[in-house]
Amino acid sequence: MTESEIRKILEERLQALEGRIQAACQRSGRLRESVTLVAVTKTVTNQVAGILPSLGVSNFGENRPQELKRKFQSLPGLGIRWHMIGHLQRNKVAETLPLVELIHSVDSPRLFQEICKEAQKQNRSTQFLFQVNGSREAAKHGYSYEELEKQLTEMPVGNPLKFCGYMTMAAYTEDPEACRATFRELKEFAYRHSPQPELSMGMSNDFEIAIEEGATLIRIGSVLFEGLPGPGEEA
Ligand SMILES: *Cc1c(COP(=O)(O)O)cnc(C)c1O
């Protein structure tokens, strides 16, 4: 695939995606500006990802610290804001903090403690979200609502980290309507506990429902990138 072929595909997909985001905003009486698109670039090459800023997309999500760092280093000077959206091992916290705008995936008290410690050490006001295991699947990372309730009462004072809200993932289903309850539960919890929380919820399969239920950040991979060259197929 040539660069101009890839660009054309991305343009068309972004346009279609944008139309769907706007329609979901309209249905739920929300402003388009209240929803940020995070393009999840984990399945594509630097070349593919590097085209996006010129098409108006500059928030990038990666789910592995190594791949985030690799892309961060390969795509300098494009004004990209990096989002860590996957499980972060504690031994990767120190090197990841300086690279990211927002960590969506603070998923346990132990990880949170490590991030607090590093933020203090690096004096870095990194923004973060607590990840909730909203679908209650054993294989998924994240706080239970009970654990999170407790965590919120034990927030450190004087740490430069900046708490911004919550993230969750719905169970994968053929019927996106089934995700609505998971998203609604997160929103209700969030608004009970925090003023103006960011809500990171919604992926390719269910982002329209997530927007209707209040998502402020949607994390979109396959709808944009399916079939495009991936890491390992680097030109
Ligand atoms: C891969 C990934 C996404 C994007 O998923 P798609 O279904 O491809 O849009 C979103 N969030 C997380 C945490 C991911 O790992």
The ligand as an SDF file (V2000), in Angstrom:
LIG
                    3D

 15 15  0  0  0  0  0  0  0  0999 V2000
   -7.3980   -1.8560   21.5040 C   0  0  0  0  0  0  0  0  0  0  0  0
   -8.0870   -1.0420   22.5040 C   0  0  0  0  0  0  0  0  0  0  0  0
   -9.1230   -0.1650   22.1220 C   0  0  0  0  0  0  0  0  0  0  0  0
   -9.6140   -0.0190   20.6890 C   0  0  0  0  0  0  0  0  0  0  0  0
  -10.3930   -1.1070   20.3470 O   0  0  0  0  0  0  0  0  0  0  0  0
  -11.1990   -1.1980   18.9570 P   0  0  0  0  0  0  0  0  0  0  0  0
  -12.2870   -2.1490   19.2530 O   0  0  0  0  0  0  0  0  0  0  0  0
  -10.2280   -1.6980   17.9470 O   0  0  0  0  0  0  0  0  0  0  0  0
  -11.6970    0.1610   18.6440 O   0  0  0  0  0  0  0  0  0  0  0  0
   -9.7100    0.6110   23.1130 C   0  0  0  0  0  0  0  0  0  0  0  0
   -9.3350    0.5110   24.4210 N   0  0  0  0  0  0  0  0  0  0  0  0
   -8.3510   -0.3230   24.8230 C   0  0  0  0  0  0  0  0  0  0  0  0
   -7.9860   -0.3750   26.2590 C   0  0  0  0  0  0  0  0  0  0  0  0
   -7.7010   -1.1260   23.8740 C   0  0  0  0  0  0  0  0  0  0  0  0
   -6.7320   -1.9680   24.2920 O   0  0  0  0  0  0  0  0  0  0  0  0
  1  2  1  0
  2  3  1  0
  2 14  2  0
  3  4  1  0
  3 10  2  0
  4  5  1  0
  5  6  1  0
  6  7  2  0
  6  8  1  0
  6  9  1  0
 10 11  1  0
 11 12  2  0
 12 13  1  0
 12 14  1  0
 14 15  1  0
M  END
$$$$
